[in-house]
Amino acid sequence: MKKNLLIFLKNPVNLFVIKTITFFAIFLVLLYIYGYNGVGSVKFIYADF
């Protein structure tokens, strides 16, 4: 099983697909956190000066 996994990971196409999915998932989590934080909806603090 471990040998098959190592053979699978040595293929550059498989490694690229795994890395792409991982980075996309991290990107989606960061976008969700940014949207949940409400950074864009808060009134700008220096708008009245």
Biopython code that builds the backbone (N, CA, C, O; Angstrom):
import numpy as np
from Bio.PDB.StructureBuilder import StructureBuilder

atoms = [
    (1, "MET", "N", (0.830, -1.193, 0.000)),
    (1, "MET", "CA", (0.000, 0.000, 0.000)),
    (1, "MET", "C", (0.872, 1.254, 0.000)),
    (1, "MET", "O", (0.654, 2.170, -0.794)),
    (2, "LYS", "N", (1.853, 1.290, 0.887)),
    (2, "LYS", "CA", (2.744, 2.445, 0.966)),
    (2, "LYS", "C", (3.548, 2.598, -0.319)),
    (2, "LYS", "O", (3.812, 3.713, -0.770)),
    (3, "LYS", "N", (3.934, 1.467, -0.903)),
    (3, "LYS", "CA", (4.709, 1.492, -2.138)),
    (3, "LYS", "C", (3.871, 2.075, -3.280)),
    (3, "LYS", "O", (4.371, 2.856, -4.089)),
    (4, "ASN", "N", (2.594, 1.691, -3.337)),
    (4, "ASN", "CA", (1.703, 2.226, -4.362)),
    (4, "ASN", "C", (1.485, 3.721, -4.194)),
    (4, "ASN", "O", (1.403, 4.457, -5.177)),
    (5, "LEU", "N", (1.392, 4.167, -2.950)),
    (5, "LEU", "CA", (1.218, 5.591, -2.684)),
    (5, "LEU", "C", (2.443, 6.384, -3.121)),
    (5, "LEU", "O", (2.312, 7.461, -3.703)),
    (6, "LEU", "N", (3.616, 5.864, -2.846)),
    (6, "LEU", "CA", (4.843, 6.554, -3.258)),
    (6, "LEU", "C", (4.968, 6.621, -4.775)),
    (6, "LEU", "O", (5.419, 7.630, -5.317)),
    (7, "ILE", "N", (4.575, 5.566, -5.453)),
    (7, "ILE", "CA", (4.586, 5.576, -6.918)),
    (7, "ILE", "C", (3.580, 6.599, -7.437)),
    (7, "ILE", "O", (3.853, 7.312, -8.403)),
    (8, "PHE", "N", (2.428, 6.669, -6.799)),
    (8, "PHE", "CA", (1.394, 7.630, -7.192)),
    (8, "PHE", "C", (1.872, 9.064, -7.021)),
    (8, "PHE", "O", (1.608, 9.918, -7.868)),
    (9, "LEU", "N", (2.583, 9.328, -5.916)),
    (9, "LEU", "CA", (3.036, 10.688, -5.637)),
    (9, "LEU", "C", (4.251, 11.102, -6.462)),
    (9, "LEU", "O", (4.525, 12.295, -6.589)),
    (10, "LYS", "N", (4.974, 10.155, -7.018)),
    (10, "LYS", "CA", (6.142, 10.498, -7.827)),
    (10, "LYS", "C", (5.755, 10.986, -9.222)),
    (10, "LYS", "O", (6.574, 11.577, -9.925)),
    (11, "ASN", "N", (4.519, 10.740, -9.615)),
    (11, "ASN", "CA", (4.043, 11.221, -10.909)),
    (11, "ASN", "C", (3.815, 12.727, -10.812)),
    (11, "ASN", "O", (3.044, 13.172, -9.961)),
    (12, "PRO", "N", (4.465, 13.522, -11.664)),
    (12, "PRO", "CA", (4.340, 14.986, -11.559)),
    (12, "PRO", "C", (2.907, 15.498, -11.770)),
    (12, "PRO", "O", (2.517, 16.499, -11.170)),
    (13, "VAL", "N", (2.141, 14.833, -12.602)),
    (13, "VAL", "CA", (0.761, 15.270, -12.841)),
    (13, "VAL", "C", (-0.067, 15.080, -11.579)),
    (13, "VAL", "O", (-0.829, 15.970, -11.201)),
    (14, "ASN", "N", (0.069, 13.951, -10.934)),
    (14, "ASN", "CA", (-0.677, 13.695, -9.691)),
    (14, "ASN", "C", (-0.284, 14.688, -8.601)),
    (14, "ASN", "O", (-1.138, 15.190, -7.871)),
    (15, "LEU", "N", (1.003, 14.964, -8.497)),
    (15, "LEU", "CA", (1.486, 15.909, -7.495)),
    (15, "LEU", "C", (0.940, 17.306, -7.769)),
    (15, "LEU", "O", (0.555, 18.016, -6.839)),
    (16, "PHE", "N", (0.903, 17.701, -9.027)),
    (16, "PHE", "CA", (0.352, 19.009, -9.392)),
    (16, "PHE", "C", (-1.126, 19.105, -9.035)),
    (16, "PHE", "O", (-1.570, 20.127, -8.512)),
    (17, "VAL", "N", (-1.886, 18.062, -9.308)),
    (17, "VAL", "CA", (-3.323, 18.069, -9.009)),
    (17, "VAL", "C", (-3.552, 18.140, -7.502)),
    (17, "VAL", "O", (-4.421, 18.880, -7.042)),
    (18, "ILE", "N", (-2.790, 17.387, -6.745)),
    (18, "ILE", "CA", (-2.932, 17.403, -5.283)),
    (18, "ILE", "C", (-2.593, 18.776, -4.722)),
    (18, "ILE", "O", (-3.314, 19.289, -3.866)),
    (19, "LYS", "N", (-1.505, 19.378, -5.193)),
    (19, "LYS", "CA", (-1.114, 20.711, -4.720)),
    (19, "LYS", "C", (-2.151, 21.759, -5.112)),
    (19, "LYS", "O", (-2.461, 22.653, -4.325)),
    (20, "THR", "N", (-2.688, 21.651, -6.327)),
    (20, "THR", "CA", (-3.687, 22.618, -6.779)),
    (20, "THR", "C", (-4.946, 22.540, -5.928)),
    (20, "THR", "O", (-5.492, 23.570, -5.532)),
    (21, "ILE", "N", (-5.405, 21.346, -5.647)),
    (21, "ILE", "CA", (-6.600, 21.174, -4.813)),
    (21, "ILE", "C", (-6.345, 21.694, -3.404)),
    (21, "ILE", "O", (-7.214, 22.332, -2.809)),
    (22, "THR", "N", (-5.163, 21.426, -2.870)),
    (22, "THR", "CA", (-4.826, 21.882, -1.519)),
    (22, "THR", "C", (-4.799, 23.402, -1.442)),
    (22, "THR", "O", (-5.387, 23.986, -0.532)),
    (23, "PHE", "N", (-4.118, 24.054, -2.394)),
    (23, "PHE", "CA", (-4.045, 25.515, -2.378)),
    (23, "PHE", "C", (-5.414, 26.148, -2.611)),
    (23, "PHE", "O", (-5.726, 27.180, -2.017)),
    (24, "PHE", "N", (-6.224, 25.546, -3.461)),
    (24, "PHE", "CA", (-7.572, 26.056, -3.692)),
    (24, "PHE", "C", (-8.418, 25.943, -2.426)),
    (24, "PHE", "O", (-9.187, 26.852, -2.114)),
    (25, "ALA", "N", (-8.284, 24.846, -1.702)),
    (25, "ALA", "CA", (-9.035, 24.674, -0.451)),
    (25, "ALA", "C", (-8.598, 25.708, 0.582)),
    (25, "ALA", "O", (-9.439, 26.280, 1.276)),
    (26, "ILE", "N", (-7.291, 25.954, 0.690)),
    (26, "ILE", "CA", (-6.791, 26.970, 1.622)),
    (26, "ILE", "C", (-7.312, 28.346, 1.225)),
    (26, "ILE", "O", (-7.706, 29.137, 2.082)),
    (27, "PHE", "N", (-7.313, 28.632, -0.078)),
    (27, "PHE", "CA", (-7.822, 29.907, -0.575)),
    (27, "PHE", "C", (-9.298, 30.088, -0.233)),
    (27, "PHE", "O", (-9.708, 31.173, 0.180)),
    (28, "LEU", "N", (-10.090, 29.045, -0.398)),
    (28, "LEU", "CA", (-11.511, 29.134, -0.070)),
    (28, "LEU", "C", (-11.732, 29.353, 1.423)),
    (28, "LEU", "O", (-12.619, 30.111, 1.815)),
    (29, "VAL", "N", (-10.931, 28.696, 2.255)),
    (29, "VAL", "CA", (-11.055, 28.889, 3.701)),
    (29, "VAL", "C", (-10.704, 30.327, 4.068)),
    (29, "VAL", "O", (-11.390, 30.939, 4.887)),
    (30, "LEU", "N", (-9.649, 30.871, 3.475)),
    (30, "LEU", "CA", (-9.277, 32.258, 3.764)),
    (30, "LEU", "C", (-10.348, 33.237, 3.293)),
    (30, "LEU", "O", (-10.631, 34.218, 3.980)),
    (31, "LEU", "N", (-10.943, 32.982, 2.137)),
    (31, "LEU", "CA", (-12.032, 33.833, 1.673)),
    (31, "LEU", "C", (-13.234, 33.760, 2.609)),
    (31, "LEU", "O", (-13.875, 34.775, 2.879)),
    (32, "TYR", "N", (-13.538, 32.574, 3.098)),
    (32, "TYR", "CA", (-14.654, 32.409, 4.033)),
    (32, "TYR", "C", (-14.383, 33.161, 5.327)),
    (32, "TYR", "O", (-15.266, 33.842, 5.849)),
    (33, "ILE", "N", (-13.173, 33.042, 5.845)),
    (33, "ILE", "CA", (-12.827, 33.738, 7.087)),
    (33, "ILE", "C", (-12.898, 35.252, 6.885)),
    (33, "ILE", "O", (-13.403, 35.970, 7.748)),
    (34, "TYR", "N", (-12.396, 35.735, 5.755)),
    (34, "TYR", "CA", (-12.433, 37.165, 5.470)),
    (34, "TYR", "C", (-13.876, 37.658, 5.365)),
    (34, "TYR", "O", (-14.204, 38.720, 5.895)),
    (35, "GLY", "N", (-14.730, 36.912, 4.698)),
    (35, "GLY", "CA", (-16.125, 37.302, 4.558)),
    (35, "GLY", "C", (-16.883, 37.207, 5.874)),
    (35, "GLY", "O", (-17.754, 38.034, 6.145)),
    (36, "TYR", "N", (-16.568, 36.225, 6.685)),
    (36, "TYR", "CA", (-17.238, 36.051, 7.969)),
    (36, "TYR", "C", (-16.855, 37.149, 8.944)),
    (36, "TYR", "O", (-17.659, 37.543, 9.789)),
    (37, "ASN", "N", (-15.629, 37.645, 8.828)),
    (37, "ASN", "CA", (-15.144, 38.688, 9.719)),
    (37, "ASN", "C", (-15.881, 39.999, 9.500)),
    (37, "ASN", "O", (-15.953, 40.824, 10.412)),
    (38, "GLY", "N", (-16.421, 40.204, 8.324)),
    (38, "GLY", "CA", (-17.160, 41.425, 8.054)),
    (38, "GLY", "C", (-16.267, 42.618, 7.828)),
    (38, "GLY", "O", (-16.674, 43.742, 8.122)),
    (39, "VAL", "N", (-15.072, 42.426, 7.320)),
    (39, "VAL", "CA", (-14.134, 43.519, 7.126)),
    (39, "VAL", "C", (-14.689, 44.531, 6.134)),
    (39, "VAL", "O", (-14.517, 45.736, 6.323)),
    (40, "GLY", "N", (-15.341, 44.070, 5.099)),
    (40, "GLY", "CA", (-15.860, 44.975, 4.084)),
    (40, "GLY", "C", (-17.108, 45.732, 4.509)),
    (40, "GLY", "O", (-17.449, 46.738, 3.888)),
    (41, "SER", "N", (-17.791, 45.283, 5.541)),
    (41, "SER", "CA", (-19.053, 45.906, 5.922)),
    (41, "SER", "C", (-18.907, 46.922, 7.048)),
    (41, "SER", "O", (-19.869, 47.619, 7.370)),
    (42, "VAL", "N", (-17.747, 47.019, 7.641)),
    (42, "VAL", "CA", (-17.544, 47.943, 8.756)),
    (42, "VAL", "C", (-17.342, 49.350, 8.206)),
    (42, "VAL", "O", (-16.651, 49.546, 7.206)),
    (43, "LYS", "N", (-17.958, 50.331, 8.879)),
    (43, "LYS", "CA", (-17.792, 51.721, 8.478)),
    (43, "LYS", "C", (-16.344, 52.145, 8.699)),
    (43, "LYS", "O", (-15.723, 51.794, 9.701)),
    (44, "PHE", "N", (-15.834, 52.889, 7.764)),
    (44, "PHE", "CA", (-14.458, 53.358, 7.866)),
    (44, "PHE", "C", (-14.343, 54.311, 9.049)),
    (44, "PHE", "O", (-15.141, 55.240, 9.176)),
    (45, "ILE", "N", (-13.364, 54.090, 9.911)),
    (45, "ILE", "CA", (-13.305, 54.807, 11.193)),
    (45, "ILE", "C", (-12.977, 56.282, 11.001)),
    (45, "ILE", "O", (-13.400, 57.101, 11.816)),
    (46, "TYR", "N", (-12.248, 56.650, 9.966)),
    (46, "TYR", "CA", (-11.838, 58.044, 9.782)),
    (46, "TYR", "C", (-12.734, 58.782, 8.780)),
    (46, "TYR", "O", (-12.319, 59.810, 8.245)),
    (47, "ALA", "N", (-13.933, 58.293, 8.514)),
    (47, "ALA", "CA", (-14.799, 58.905, 7.524)),
    (47, "ALA", "C", (-15.308, 60.279, 7.978)),
    (47, "ALA", "O", (-15.624, 61.119, 7.135)),
    (48, "ASP", "N", (-15.392, 60.523, 9.282)),
    (48, "ASP", "CA", (-15.952, 61.776, 9.785)),
    (48, "ASP", "C", (-14.911, 62.866, 9.986)),
    (48, "ASP", "O", (-15.268, 63.990, 10.337)),
    (49, "PHE", "N", (-13.666, 62.574, 9.778)),
    (49, "PHE", "CA", (-12.606, 63.584, 9.993)),
    (49, "PHE", "C", (-12.371, 64.405, 8.762)),
    (49, "PHE", "O", (-11.520, 65.294, 8.766)),
]
sb = StructureBuilder()
sb.init_structure("model")
sb.init_model(0)
sb.init_chain("A")
sb.init_seg("    ")
for serial, (resi, resn, name, xyz) in enumerate(atoms, 1):
    if name == "N":
        sb.init_residue(resn, " ", resi, " ")
    sb.init_atom(name, np.array(xyz, "f"), 0.0, 1.0, " ", f" {name:<3s}", serial, name[0])
structure = sb.get_structure()
